[in-house]
Amino acid sequence: MIAVIKEKQEWSALLAKAENLDFYHTYDYHHLSKTEGESPILIKYTEGDTTLVLPLLLRDIENSDYKDATSVYGYAGLLALHIDAHFNKANFHNELNAFFKAQKIISVFSRLHPFIEHQEDLHTGLGHILSLGKVVYVDLTQTIEDQRAKYNRRLKTYVNKARKLCTVIEGTVEEHVQTFIELYEENMKRVDATDNYFFDTAYYHRLLSSSDFETKLMLCQHNESQEIIAGALFMKTGNIVQYHLSGLSEEYFELNPIKLIIDEMRIIATNEGYNIFNLGGGLGSEEDSLFKFKSGFSKDFETFKVWKYVVDEAAYKTLTKNHLGTEIKTEELHDGYFPAYRAPVKTHTV
């Protein structure tokens, strides 16, 4: 049986039963992430003693009666609250497919969580799962010394130097949020980030005040000037710590303060009993300079995968042709930008 959950109390009560989850699954993060025209839903499937939940953002498709669904930015995907011995995956797929069709949802896209093992198996057979790249993580079940032994030599030098000149402190909403926002936005402008990497002030306040997960604002203070020169937001849920956002002052770029903050959070999270410190991957899952920066901390990687599912092939093809002006073949449905009818269209200027 399929049910749709929209209220926070029921959403949170269901997630409380999950053995493994992340802040990306929560009601608060979905409502923080949604943009105009997006409605957060939690799809609940029950069969006997089996309960599965799938959080999604439901979207209207412009100039049509159809909808589609996508996951929040980050690592979300299906959660198994309990699977009993009589669970039949085919029944789950049939009911989920029937629900999508009844709601006129013609395509579904979800980023999967690299540390929740059952997700790929539960999705296999319905749509396509694609591997996009690697994420870097620190195994916090190892000793602090063994973790540090995996740092590359240059990183150890940078961290040692930064520790002599700087101190990592925990920030507060009242005192430090605006400083962090300025540092983060300065950093995003420096790397020419797109608009979706910028947030309004309320986003940071809601992130730091959520009851669904714990957010830590860690700051790097220059000892001599007492200036806050860098900051990072880390999200703690279950046994996982996620490196979420960070920014630094260009004036102190050579001090590598973000590396010091990450090193400090690694130590704190280990002492607090967390298992995984996920640093994430490169931009667009590429092994770029961002990935290189993160892989200096660890050689432990997991594969980042996404789920793409075309529910109504005919409608998908029609919308894609209307949008792009070209036909799309069945074997190409899951290639490239997904869904294709939302792909950015290049405009030619004279």
Secondary structure, DSSP 8 states (H G I E B T S, - for coil): -EEEE-SHHHHHHHHTT-SS--GGGSHHHHHHH--TTEEEEEEEEEETTEEEEEEEEEEE-TTSS-EEEE--SSSB--EEEE--TT--HHHHHHHHHHHHHHTTEEEEEEEB-TT-THHHHHHTTSSEEEEEEEEEEEETTS-HHHHHHTS-HHHHHHHHHHHHHEEEEE--HHHHHHHHHHHHHHHHHHTT--GGG---HHHHHHHHH-SSSEEEEEEEEETTT--EEEEEEEEEETTEEEEEEEEE-GGGGGG-HHHHHHHHHHHHHHHTT-SEEEEE--GGG--SHHHHHHHTS-SEEEEEEEEEEES-HHHHHHHHHHHHSS---GGGTTSSSSSGGGS-------
